[in-house]
Amino acid sequence: MKRRMLLSAAGLALAGAIAASAWAERDDEDRNDDGRYAIGLWGDLPYSDLQAQVGVPNLIADMNRQELAFTVHDGDLKAGSNSPCDDALYTQSLAYLNALTAPAAFTPGDNDWTDCDRPANGGFLALERLDHERQVFFNTPYSQGQHRMRQQVQTSAPFCLGVSGPVPCVENRRWTVGGVTYATLDIPGSCNNLCDIAPNSDEELARNAADIAWLHDTFAQAKANGSAASNYCSNS
């Protein structure tokens, strides 16, 4: 699915060849990293058994050789059709993220929750699959990866929706590295849960309000911190 990663010129200028030399299980906003660093952005993987068994492991090995400051998977853990959204999908994906040496961030994509109600994907309740992702990937304030990074988490109102009602949008995260503030937003393509088999306008309305609030708060915090840039990643 179509996706967007917005990076300002200032942010791109900071993403260079030298990675941050130390990771700790804390918020990187307290660090004073004036050096350049490199990050890894990936997504839409794996879409086939060959990619799952060969392509993704090779990609992870390559990223691990680069001494990256952190990585971000911007959603779609599998193909959109003819691929089940069973629990094994998320277990495999978590293992991929934790195979990365650097801190590994993730934001959900349509293929791994909004499209899960398609019969060819198992006919799951899409919102239940998002709840499951929140439990698997977002149950702590830390990233995945062999070296974890503490992230700020959207835990206050406005809330998203889960199967049982309003829940914190714990998939929306924020962190700062090298004077740049990064954030993830749960905005899945291709129509943000407003089309396909079982569109859910109530869910989209709640999540959209939370996303907007998180985006505004991120820019306000970046300004207050004197960040050189603010970047966000979503699946839209």
Disulfide bonds with the S-S distance in Angstrom:
Cys85-Cys116 2.06
Cys160-Cys169 1.94
Cys191-Cys195 1.79
